[in-house]
Amino acid sequence: MHYQVTKNQYNNQKIRDIFGSLSIDKTRLPSSGLTTVGVPSFVAEWLLDKIVPGEGKLTAQEQEKVNGFIKKAFPRKDDRNEITFDLTQGDIKKLITLMKARVTLDKKAEKIPEPIAKIPALDFEDCIISTDLIEQHKMLLRQGIWGKVTLAMQPDGKIEILDFDPFQCSIIDPDAYAKFRSQFNTVQEWKDLLFCSMGYNPDHPHYTPTAKTWILARLLPLVEPNYHLMELAPKGTGKSFVFENISSKVSVVSGGKVTPAQLFINGKNKEVGLLGRHDVLVLDEVQSLTFDNPDEVIGTLKTYLANGRYNRSGFADISSDCSLVMLANIELTEDLKPRNPNNLIADLPDFFKETAFLDRIFGIIPGWEIPKFQRDMVASQVGLKMDFFGEALLGLRYDNRYFTYANQHTHFEKATVRDQNAILKSASGFLKLFYPDLNLTPMDYQRDCLEPARQLRQGIRNSLYYLDDEFRSYGRDIFVS
């Protein structure tokens, strides 16, 4: 099918024709009210397509239908007592929420322990759940799954999970996803689809090609395992937005205090921490981050960033492919440039200034080149449903063809081993994002993958060069072709 469109015009009909039910009009979500009650986009868009399928902003009747559904099905923390009372009266409750499960081991126990479910939205911690449900949905034991939970109360007062129907997009075939890409004539057309699917308006004049590249770079930790990234930006650029809304396999921790038990492993109940359960862990507001026992946390983190393994308090090594993302606000000058361009991490906590830690980060997204988010920057076109989009990206993590391509098409003139590995990983990630079908020219690779990968790493090199004489022997600038 041939589509007549003017240059740079976003083609909604083409997206509908190619992706069908995997696409959605992005104006549906903002007018639904679902995000205001804490429902992430990857759940909300799935629900909207089930409850009120259609196009354009929701009508008054559709909004009323959605609001009625929210009141009935979505629990809030202040609903806990009312729901508990209804359960004591023999009611069976069906709720839409995030559920997690765990198995607590006790060496003194005389029998194998049963799994336990928890529903964070209601602070229900020790719910009974059958092993059959765990067998069907093992992701409950990792990051948890959003879905429809059926609850009842047993005579002894314990809450039981009777049934669970997950809202989780099925596993995506990477080859099928690559074939979708082959139906787009230009890389710009495909980038705009990704951009819209993230929730941003690709036609907004403030989103320059450079700004789009750095916003799309936020997706690199999803497509690349063990990919560790920083973004430094002023407030209001929407740094954490996509991470909070794209998948339950991505966890966001905002500021405050972080404990070793929370990150690595809990010594009391032996529960694996966030780094071992998720595909991407995001530490937001790291400029205000503090650690209990900072030496233990930073030492363990350095080991993990180097080889993808960690241990704590005598436990056996835990291997993980979780990507670590650190987001921080920095101050800019009047002309919107960093106050410390030679040392971007100058205002961050001291552990960032330890070059052995900083060198293990693959790149810095220059968030000052991303415009502050405004209401008219919200996507108003047809994009991919967030649950499908997230799973499609995560499904590319273990395909080594892209790294092989990058390795074969990249020449380093003067760079450390870590510089080289970081740039190749970033270039591999950009290939997965922009050319999942690997149909590109050497010029395409240089422009869209290698050069932004070099720029990401250059931000790290600048600070290393400033902080430590050891790195000055390599020169300040990274040269790659």
Summary of the structure (lengths in Angstrom):
residues: 481
radius of gyration: 23.4
end to end distance: 37.7
largest distance: 74.0
contacts: 1513
relative contact order: 0.12
helix: 44%
strand: 18%
